[in-house]
């Protein structure tokens, strides 16, 4: 795991590095951490990092604005905000920050919050290989929803590509039940990551597509989606 710390306080950097070292050692995770205090380096190299700890109040820069530039390039790097003030919490949502740490960072709080961040990180690389479906690995986070139609199950990907398979919907439900998916209808499985809104009878996805949610599955689906939101906030 490649990690970048963008912070202009050497004391805060050392505290964060100690928290990282203690946590990663307990988890037996190999990682590399770099420290940055230069926006030019940040903007040129940010894509290579899996995780960025981003301070908000910097001498000549604003961490939220730097985070917005990262998101505007559709870079899927995990961002964690660090700040001495809680007032920037709402701004952290603008850049889809995974967590918001108030300085000085406490090791116990750090360990607890990082568990959820790691879970999302590993889900990014989870997937399957099946040459009958695709010549390359399909990552679960690419799948927006799965539809059963005409004796086929169709994998609708975020790239707008649709892959047809001969597996029943039950096969995919068992395969995806430990990830961020739920069954909304007898013929549909939906990735929670792509839900934008709900109507009475449909789920609106982030690409504005509508997927049905039936009365039979609605309560359980919404309960599972709520639990997903609690885990990710």
N, C-alpha and C positions, 0 to 999 in steps of 0.2 A: 504494500500500500504506500503510495506516494502522498505526502502531506505537506502543505504549505502553511506557514504562519505569517500573516501580514500584520505587523504590530510595531509601533515605534517606541515601545517601552521595553528596555532590556530586562527589567525586573519581571514584568508580566510574561515575557517570552520564556524566561527560565522557569517560572512557575508552571506554565502550560507544558513545557517540554518535560518537566518532572512528572506531571499528571499523565501525560501520554506514555512515558516510559514505564511507569508503574502499571498502567492499564494494559498496555500491549504485552508486557512481560507476563502478566497473569494469564492473558489469553493466548500466549505463545504465537503472537502475530509478528511476522517480519515487516518492518516498515522503514521508510526513509523520510526524514523531516528536513525541510529547508525553511530558512527565515528570510523574509523579504521586507524591505522598507522603501521600495522603489516602484512606483506605479507603472513605469515603462516595462520593467521585468514582469510584473504581474500580468499586464495585458498581453504580452508576447508569449508567456509561458503557462498561463493559467490552465490551458486545456490538458496539459500533461499530468495534472494532479487529480487524485481521487477525492481528496478532502482538503478544504481550505478553511482555516480559522481566520476570520476577518474582523479586525478591530473597526469600530465605527468612527471614533474621533481621532483622526490622524493629523499630523502637523500641517501638511499642505494638501491633503486629500480627504475625501469622505468615503468611508467604507461602503455605505449603501450605494453610492453612485458607481463605485467600482464593481460591486456585485451586480448592479443592473446591466453594466456593459457585458459581464460574463453571461447573464441570462439572455440578453439580446442576441448573442451569438449561438443560442440554443446548445450551450455546453452543459452536459449533465453532471457536472462536478457537485458533490455535496458541499454545502456552505454551513458553517457554524459561526454565529456572531458572538464576539466577545466585547464587553463594554463595562465601564464603571457605572453606567447609568441604565435604569430600566426604561427610560422614556423612549428609547429607540425600538422597543419591542414590536410595535405595529409596523415600523419600517422594515423589520426583518422578514415579515410576511411578503413584502413586495418583491423580495429576491428569493422567495421560497427557501428560506434558511431552515435547516433541520432542527437546530437548537439555538438557544440564546443564553449564554453564560454571563453572569455578573461577576466582575473581578472584585477581589482576588478569588480565583476558582478553587473550590473545595474538592479534594480528591474523592470523597464519598459521593457527592453530587455528580461529579464528572463521570465516575464509573457507572452510575445508574443511568444517566442520560446517554452515554456512549453505547450502551447495549442496544438501544433502539436504532441508533445511527448505523451501527455495524450490521444489524439485520437488513436494513434497506440497502446497504452497500453490497452485501453478499447476494441479495435478490437480483441485483443488477446483472450478475454474471451467471445466474441460474438459468438453465434451459435444457434442451434435449437435442439429440441428433437422430434423424430417421431419414434414410436416403429415399424412402418411398414418398416422403413429403417434400423434402428440400435437400439439395446437395450440401448445404451449410447448416451450421448449428442455428437453431431458433431459440432466442432468449425469451423467457416468459414475459419480461417487461415490454416486449414488442407487440404482444398480443392484446388488442383492444377488447375484442369479444369473440366468442365462438358461437356459431349458429348451426343448428341441425336443419338441413333442407334437402329434400329429394334423396334420402338415404345416404347423404354425405354430411360430414361435419366440415364447416368452412371456418378456417382461422383468418380473421380479419386483423391485419397487422397495421401498426401506426404508419407504415410507409404507403398505405392504401393498397398494398398487395393482398390478395386473397388466395390462401392455399387450401385446396380440397383434399380431404382425407376420407378413408373408409372406416375409421374408428367410430364407434358409437359415442354419444355425448357423455355417457357414464364413464367411459375410459378417460376422457379429459377431465371430468369432475374429480376423479380419484387422483389423477396426476397433478392437479392444480390446487387441491384443497388446502395444502399447507402454505400457499402463497396468497397474494391479494386478489383472489377471485371469489365470486359468489354466483349462484344460480338464480336468475331473476324470473325465469319462465321455463316451461318444460323443454323449450328448444333453444335456450340462450344461457351462456355463461359469460359474465362481464368482469373485466379487470377494474377493480376499484380505483386504480390510479387515473383512469380516464373519465371518471364521472364528473360532470359539471353541474348538473341539477336534476331534480325530479319533477315530473308532472303526475297527475292522477294515475295514468296508465303507462307512462313511458319513463325511460331514463335518457336524459340528454347527455351525450358524450362531449368531450372537449373539442371534437371536430364537427360538432353540431348534428351528428347522426342521432336518431332516436332508436332505442332498443326497448322492446316491451317488458313490462314487469306485471306478472299476473297476480291475482288475488291470493292464489294458493301459495306463492313463494314470497310475497311482498314483505311480510313481517320478519321472517327469518333473514331475508336479504338485507333489509334496512338495519336489523340488529347487528349483523356481521359487518356491514359498512360502518356503523357507528363505532364498533370495537376497533376497526381498522383506523379510523380517524383518531381515536384515543391513543393508539400505539404510535402514530406518526407525529402527533403534536408535541 
